[in-house]
Amino acid sequence: MTAGAEEVLRLPEGRPLPDWVARLDRTAFGDAWKRLAPHEALWVIPERAFARWSRVPAAGEAELLRIAVSPEARGQGLGRALLEACQRDLAAEGLAHLFLEVRPTNTPAIRLYESCGWKPCGHRPRYYSDGEDAALYQRLG
């Protein structure tokens, strides 16, 4: 199935995270985050991908906390479809200043972000637990 045929859904606030999100979270990041905080939102392509955002409406900002695509579904455009849907929905909420951190060694993610209009805006030394720096990106809309 192509990304164009995928339905990107925003999970209702207060709803428990589906089990598959925790499984994919562990696969992609080595751990699974818990229930969404009140300021967070989750978009999903069921059973295949998710994007978790922190929203700051008073500042017109949002930060991409995590985005993951299941290993067997990578390379099919799901990350792009998910990211573009999130960007549209957040802009409709008035959240036009978007931010994220990414490992500089995560070339596929960086290519995706840059192709979706994200620009580098700094770095955080030794940001990750293994000592790797984080590259900072922003998208202003």
DRENBA-622905 format. One line per field, with one value per atom (N, C-alpha, C): x, y, z; atom name; residue number from 1; residue in one letter. Coordinates in nm, 3 decimals. Layout:
N
u <- [X:...] $
v <- [Y:...] $
w <- [Z:...] $
atomo <- [CA:...] $
num <- [NUM:...] $
residuo <- [a:...] $
# end
This chain:
141
u <- [0.084:0.000:0.089:0.057:0.137:0.095:0.182:0.154:0.028:0.000:-0.119:-0.247:-0.242:-0.360:-0.370:-0.267:-0.265:-0.350:-0.421:-0.500:-0.423:-0.393:-0.327:-0.436:-0.433:-0.534:-0.470:-0.543:-0.499:-0.579:-0.509:-0.579:-0.644:-0.763:-0.830:-0.749:-0.751:-0.680:-0.740:-0.653:-0.697:-0.711:-0.703:-0.716:-0.584:-0.589:-0.465:-0.395:-0.264:-0.188:-0.213:-0.230:-0.245:-0.118:-0.133:-0.019:0.085:0.040:0.134:0.225:0.177:0.261:0.377:0.348:0.454:0.554:0.506:0.597:0.688:0.630:0.709:0.804:0.758:0.842:0.969:0.950:1.064:1.156:1.096:1.175:1.260:1.200:1.269:1.366:1.330:1.406:1.463:1.429:1.482:1.402:1.305:1.216:1.081:0.982:0.849:0.804:0.762:0.707:0.567:0.522:0.391:0.280:0.171:0.052:0.090:0.014:0.038:0.013:0.097:0.075:-0.035:-0.098:-0.207:-0.169:-0.044:-0.001:0.050:0.040:0.091:-0.021:0.019:-0.075:-0.005:-0.084:-0.029:-0.106:-0.030:-0.086:-0.036:-0.119:-0.081:-0.123:-0.049:-0.093:-0.103:-0.223:-0.242:-0.152:-0.090:-0.004:0.128:0.153:0.271:0.358:0.300:0.381:0.309:0.389:0.331:0.423:0.364:0.439:0.380:0.467:0.427:0.481:0.392:0.425:0.392:0.471:0.442:0.395:0.283:0.225:0.230:0.262:0.262:0.179:0.046:-0.040:-0.014:0.015:0.037:0.155:0.251:0.369:0.356:0.250:0.236:0.338:0.385:0.493:0.453:0.525:0.514:0.649:0.676:0.802:0.773:0.836:0.827:0.912:0.847:0.918:0.970:0.886:0.923:0.841:0.907:0.839:0.902:0.819:0.871:0.784:0.851:0.785:0.834:0.744:0.784:0.887:0.984:1.092:1.041:0.938:0.888:0.812:0.779:0.704:0.791:0.918:1.006:1.028:1.054:1.080:0.954:0.838:0.711:0.645:0.714:0.659:0.569:0.565:0.477:0.525:0.656:0.709:0.673:0.687:0.651:0.502:0.419:0.274:0.235:0.294:0.266:0.314:0.437:0.492:0.413:0.378:0.302:0.163:0.097:-0.035:-0.025:0.076:0.096:0.118:0.205:0.235:0.108:0.024:-0.103:-0.195:-0.210:-0.300:-0.250:-0.121:-0.066:-0.081:-0.057:-0.074:-0.220:-0.314:-0.456:-0.490:-0.411:-0.429:-0.357:-0.287:-0.211:-0.071:-0.024:0.110:0.202:0.259:0.335:0.486:0.534:0.676:0.702:0.768:0.789:0.937:0.967:1.105:1.123:1.249:1.283:1.432:1.473:1.612:1.626:1.742:1.769:1.918:1.950:2.091:2.152:2.267:2.332:2.364:2.373:2.401:2.275:2.157:2.031:2.001:2.080:2.070:1.932:1.866:1.733:1.633:1.636:1.544:1.576:1.703:1.742:1.699:1.716:1.669:1.519:1.443:1.299:1.265:1.321:1.290:1.323:1.442:1.482:1.392:1.350:1.262:1.121:1.087:0.956:0.966:1.077:1.089:1.155:1.212:1.281:1.421:1.470:1.603:1.683:1.814:1.897:1.903:1.902:1.904:1.994:2.073:2.165:2.195:2.262:2.291:2.301:2.286:2.299:2.408:2.521:2.631:2.589:2.632:2.612:2.466:2.372:2.230:2.176:2.219:2.165:2.244:2.183:2.243:2.376:2.398:2.525:2.631:2.599:2.694:2.689:2.607:2.597:2.526:2.573:2.509:2.372:2.292:2.164:2.173:2.126:2.109:1.969:1.957:1.828:1.776:1.648:1.582:1.455:1.418:1.293:1.223:1.094:1.013:0.920:0.934:0.852:0.750:0.626:0.523:0.432] $
v <- [-0.118:0.000:0.124:0.223:0.345:0.442:0.540:0.638:0.716:0.741:0.818:0.749:0.617:0.543:0.526:0.571:0.556:0.664:0.627:0.723:0.762:0.891:0.943:0.990:0.938:0.970:1.040:1.132:1.192:1.125:1.065:0.997:1.099:1.070:1.162:1.179:1.301:1.329:1.247:1.203:1.127:0.978:0.938:0.796:0.724:0.605:0.529:0.500:0.492:0.461:0.316:0.291:0.152:0.072:-0.057:-0.143:-0.141:-0.133:-0.135:-0.012:0.102:0.221:0.194:0.134:0.101:0.004:-0.095:-0.191:-0.121:-0.036:0.036:0.135:0.199:0.291:0.218:0.098:0.019:-0.023:-0.064:-0.105:0.010:0.128:0.243:0.311:0.316:0.399:0.323:0.196:0.118:0.127:0.216:0.228:0.277:0.270:0.316:0.424:0.535:0.640:0.602:0.661:0.628:0.712:0.718:0.793:0.936:0.992:1.129:1.227:1.329:1.439:1.529:1.612:1.697:1.787:1.826:1.915:1.839:1.706:1.626:1.577:1.545:1.490:1.379:1.282:1.167:1.146:1.139:1.104:0.966:0.886:0.748:0.710:0.619:0.536:0.399:0.354:0.238:0.118:0.070:-0.048:-0.028:0.094:0.112:0.231:0.339:0.458:0.550:0.632:0.732:0.853:0.966:1.089:1.149:1.177:1.233:1.375:1.469:1.611:1.671:1.768:1.853:1.987:2.037:2.162:2.272:2.393:2.511:2.618:2.609:2.701:2.849:2.884:3.025:3.084:3.000:3.047:3.019:2.948:2.912:2.810:2.726:2.632:2.487:2.398:2.255:2.192:2.084:2.012:1.867:1.817:1.675:1.599:1.518:1.442:1.309:1.240:1.110:1.086:1.029:0.981:0.846:0.749:0.615:0.546:0.470:0.385:0.244:0.147:0.009:-0.034:-0.114:-0.153:-0.211:-0.293:-0.355:-0.258:-0.139:-0.041:0.077:0.074:0.185:0.188:0.307:0.325:0.333:0.343:0.348:0.486:0.584:0.719:0.745:0.652:0.670:0.782:0.793:0.900:1.037:1.052:1.178:1.206:1.107:1.127:1.168:1.103:1.133:1.273:1.307:1.438:1.550:1.533:1.637:1.655:1.546:1.556:1.630:1.597:1.665:1.815:1.847:1.988:2.064:2.006:2.071:2.090:1.984:1.992:2.094:2.094:2.189:2.332:2.355:2.489:2.533:2.441:2.474:2.512:2.463:2.499:2.629:2.688:2.809:2.783:2.659:2.623:2.619:2.733:2.748:2.736:2.744:2.731:2.591:2.508:2.369:2.344:2.257:2.227:2.077:2.033:1.894:1.883:1.773:1.733:1.600:1.582:1.458:1.428:1.299:1.260:1.299:1.363:1.400:1.278:1.161:1.038:0.976:1.031:0.977:1.043:1.006:1.066:1.052:0.936:0.926:1.025:1.041:1.135:1.278:1.313:1.449:1.478:1.383:1.402:1.427:1.349:1.368:1.507:1.546:1.676:1.789:1.785:1.893:1.898:1.782:1.781:1.831:1.835:1.887:2.030:2.098:2.240:2.273:2.175:2.199:2.250:2.340:2.400:2.380:2.354:2.344:2.478:2.473:2.598:2.590:2.484:2.475:2.331:2.316:2.180:2.182:2.064:2.043:1.940:1.983:1.889:1.778:1.656:1.541:1.529:1.550:1.552:1.412:1.314:1.179:1.103:1.003:0.930:0.864:0.838:0.778:0.883:1.011:1.119:1.185:1.131:1.192:1.328:1.422:1.554:1.540:1.645:1.655:1.773:1.753:1.862:1.918:2.049:2.116:2.162:2.140:2.184:2.261:2.351:2.425:2.436:2.455:2.481:2.594:2.704:2.822:2.835:2.848:2.853:2.960] $
w <- [0.000:0.000:0.000:-0.078:-0.084:0.023:0.049:0.154:0.123:-0.004:-0.038:0.006:0.019:0.059:0.210:0.283:0.428:0.494:0.596:0.671:0.797:0.808:0.927:1.022:1.143:1.243:1.361:1.420:1.546:1.656:1.751:1.860:1.952:1.999:2.093:2.221:2.273:2.398:2.512:2.603:2.719:2.693:2.569:2.536:2.566:2.623:2.646:2.513:2.519:2.398:2.357:2.228:2.183:2.213:2.237:2.266:2.155:2.030:1.919:1.921:1.974:1.984:2.080:2.194:2.291:2.230:2.155:2.091:1.990:1.905:1.806:1.873:1.981:2.057:2.106:2.163:2.212:2.097:1.985:1.870:1.817:1.806:1.747:1.843:1.972:2.066:2.185:2.199:2.310:2.438:2.441:2.556:2.506:2.593:2.554:2.651:2.597:2.681:2.723:2.830:2.887:2.822:2.892:2.851:2.810:2.719:2.676:2.790:2.799:2.892:2.834:2.916:2.866:2.749:2.739:2.631:2.508:2.509:2.399:2.308:2.184:2.087:2.010:1.963:1.891:1.761:1.653:1.523:1.488:1.422:1.390:1.249:1.193:1.082:1.147:1.178:1.266:1.232:1.340:1.337:1.263:1.208:1.123:1.159:1.210:1.236:1.335:1.406:1.495:1.504:1.542:1.570:1.697:1.793:1.922:1.933:1.963:1.967:2.103:2.142:2.258:2.201:2.252:2.199:2.305:2.260:2.347:2.276:2.287:2.212:2.242:2.366:2.400:2.324:2.287:2.213:2.063:2.022:1.881:1.835:1.930:1.902:1.928:1.863:1.891:1.867:1.941:1.926:1.894:1.789:1.757:1.857:1.938:2.041:1.988:1.912:1.856:1.730:1.632:1.512:1.479:1.449:1.421:1.317:1.233:1.134:1.158:1.158:1.183:1.078:1.118:1.025:0.893:0.898:0.775:0.685:0.735:0.656:0.610:0.642:0.605:0.454:0.403:0.261:0.177:0.239:0.166:0.171:0.228:0.234:0.354:0.448:0.564:0.655:0.676:0.759:0.702:0.571:0.505:0.518:0.490:0.500:0.642:0.740:0.880:0.916:0.881:0.914:0.846:0.720:0.650:0.710:0.748:0.812:0.945:1.025:1.153:1.131:1.037:1.009:0.972:0.887:0.847:0.968:1.047:1.162:1.265:1.291:1.388:1.338:1.209:1.153:1.166:1.147:1.162:1.306:1.402:1.543:1.578:1.481:1.507:1.558:1.546:1.592:1.470:1.438:1.314:1.333:1.455:1.483:1.539:1.458:1.493:1.515:1.611:1.649:1.667:1.658:1.687:1.711:1.775:1.786:1.713:1.650:1.578:1.589:1.593:1.592:1.457:1.458:1.330:1.243:1.304:1.229:1.169:1.198:1.146:1.011:0.913:0.780:0.716:0.723:0.661:0.723:0.854:0.919:0.877:0.874:0.836:0.693:0.602:0.464:0.460:0.538:0.543:0.594:0.707:0.765:0.668:0.609:0.519:0.396:0.346:0.229:0.262:0.391:0.436:0.488:0.457:0.489:0.621:0.689:0.816:0.788:0.875:0.860:0.989:0.976:1.097:1.169:1.302:1.378:1.501:1.514:1.626:1.662:1.775:1.823:1.976:2.031:2.175:2.198:2.256:2.281:2.379:2.347:2.436:2.484:2.396:2.430:2.463:2.388:2.406:2.513:2.570:2.683:2.647:2.519:2.478:2.447:2.469:2.449:2.312:2.222:2.089:2.098:2.017:2.009:1.944:1.957:1.886:1.790:1.669:1.573:1.595:1.604:1.622:1.487:1.465:1.343:1.379:1.288:1.305:1.171:1.180:1.060:1.098:1.028:1.055:0.944:0.983:0.879:0.895] $
atomo <- [N:CA:C:N:CA:C:N:CA:C:N:CA:C:N:CA:C:N:CA:C:N:CA:C:N:CA:C:N:CA:C:N:CA:C:N:CA:C:N:CA:C:N:CA:C:N:CA:C:N:CA:C:N:CA:C:N:CA:C:N:CA:C:N:CA:C:N:CA:C:N:CA:C:N:CA:C:N:CA:C:N:CA:C:N:CA:C:N:CA:C:N:CA:C:N:CA:C:N:CA:C:N:CA:C:N:CA:C:N:CA:C:N:CA:C:N:CA:C:N:CA:C:N:CA:C:N:CA:C:N:CA:C:N:CA:C:N:CA:C:N:CA:C:N:CA:C:N:CA:C:N:CA:C:N:CA:C:N:CA:C:N:CA:C:N:CA:C:N:CA:C:N:CA:C:N:CA:C:N:CA:C:N:CA:C:N:CA:C:N:CA:C:N:CA:C:N:CA:C:N:CA:C:N:CA:C:N:CA:C:N:CA:C:N:CA:C:N:CA:C:N:CA:C:N:CA:C:N:CA:C:N:CA:C:N:CA:C:N:CA:C:N:CA:C:N:CA:C:N:CA:C:N:CA:C:N:CA:C:N:CA:C:N:CA:C:N:CA:C:N:CA:C:N:CA:C:N:CA:C:N:CA:C:N:CA:C:N:CA:C:N:CA:C:N:CA:C:N:CA:C:N:CA:C:N:CA:C:N:CA:C:N:CA:C:N:CA:C:N:CA:C:N:CA:C:N:CA:C:N:CA:C:N:CA:C:N:CA:C:N:CA:C:N:CA:C:N:CA:C:N:CA:C:N:CA:C:N:CA:C:N:CA:C:N:CA:C:N:CA:C:N:CA:C:N:CA:C:N:CA:C:N:CA:C:N:CA:C:N:CA:C:N:CA:C:N:CA:C:N:CA:C:N:CA:C:N:CA:C:N:CA:C:N:CA:C:N:CA:C:N:CA:C:N:CA:C:N:CA:C:N:CA:C:N:CA:C:N:CA:C:N:CA:C:N:CA:C:N:CA:C:N:CA:C:N:CA:C:N:CA:C:N:CA:C:N:CA:C:N:CA:C:N:CA:C:N:CA:C:N:CA:C:N:CA:C:N:CA:C:N:CA:C] $
num <- [1:1:1:2:2:2:3:3:3:4:4:4:5:5:5:6:6:6:7:7:7:8:8:8:9:9:9:10:10:10:11:11:11:12:12:12:13:13:13:14:14:14:15:15:15:16:16:16:17:17:17:18:18:18:19:19:19:20:20:20:21:21:21:22:22:22:23:23:23:24:24:24:25:25:25:26:26:26:27:27:27:28:28:28:29:29:29:30:30:30:31:31:31:32:32:32:33:33:33:34:34:34:35:35:35:36:36:36:37:37:37:38:38:38:39:39:39:40:40:40:41:41:41:42:42:42:43:43:43:44:44:44:45:45:45:46:46:46:47:47:47:48:48:48:49:49:49:50:50:50:51:51:51:52:52:52:53:53:53:54:54:54:55:55:55:56:56:56:57:57:57:58:58:58:59:59:59:60:60:60:61:61:61:62:62:62:63:63:63:64:64:64:65:65:65:66:66:66:67:67:67:68:68:68:69:69:69:70:70:70:71:71:71:72:72:72:73:73:73:74:74:74:75:75:75:76:76:76:77:77:77:78:78:78:79:79:79:80:80:80:81:81:81:82:82:82:83:83:83:84:84:84:85:85:85:86:86:86:87:87:87:88:88:88:89:89:89:90:90:90:91:91:91:92:92:92:93:93:93:94:94:94:95:95:95:96:96:96:97:97:97:98:98:98:99:99:99:100:100:100:101:101:101:102:102:102:103:103:103:104:104:104:105:105:105:106:106:106:107:107:107:108:108:108:109:109:109:110:110:110:111:111:111:112:112:112:113:113:113:114:114:114:115:115:115:116:116:116:117:117:117:118:118:118:119:119:119:120:120:120:121:121:121:122:122:122:123:123:123:124:124:124:125:125:125:126:126:126:127:127:127:128:128:128:129:129:129:130:130:130:131:131:131:132:132:132:133:133:133:134:134:134:135:135:135:136:136:136:137:137:137:138:138:138:139:139:139:140:140:140:141:141:141] $
residuo <- [m:m:m:t:t:t:a:a:a:g:g:g:a:a:a:e:e:e:e:e:e:v:v:v:l:l:l:r:r:r:l:l:l:p:p:p:e:e:e:g:g:g:r:r:r:p:p:p:l:l:l:p:p:p:d:d:d:w:w:w:v:v:v:a:a:a:r:r:r:l:l:l:d:d:d:r:r:r:t:t:t:a:a:a:f:f:f:g:g:g:d:d:d:a:a:a:w:w:w:k:k:k:r:r:r:l:l:l:a:a:a:p:p:p:h:h:h:e:e:e:a:a:a:l:l:l:w:w:w:v:v:v:i:i:i:p:p:p:e:e:e:r:r:r:a:a:a:f:f:f:a:a:a:r:r:r:w:w:w:s:s:s:r:r:r:v:v:v:p:p:p:a:a:a:a:a:a:g:g:g:e:e:e:a:a:a:e:e:e:l:l:l:l:l:l:r:r:r:i:i:i:a:a:a:v:v:v:s:s:s:p:p:p:e:e:e:a:a:a:r:r:r:g:g:g:q:q:q:g:g:g:l:l:l:g:g:g:r:r:r:a:a:a:l:l:l:l:l:l:e:e:e:a:a:a:c:c:c:q:q:q:r:r:r:d:d:d:l:l:l:a:a:a:a:a:a:e:e:e:g:g:g:l:l:l:a:a:a:h:h:h:l:l:l:f:f:f:l:l:l:e:e:e:v:v:v:r:r:r:p:p:p:t:t:t:n:n:n:t:t:t:p:p:p:a:a:a:i:i:i:r:r:r:l:l:l:y:y:y:e:e:e:s:s:s:c:c:c:g:g:g:w:w:w:k:k:k:p:p:p:c:c:c:g:g:g:h:h:h:r:r:r:p:p:p:r:r:r:y:y:y:y:y:y:s:s:s:d:d:d:g:g:g:e:e:e:d:d:d:a:a:a:a:a:a:l:l:l:y:y:y:q:q:q:r:r:r:l:l:l:g:g:g] $
# end
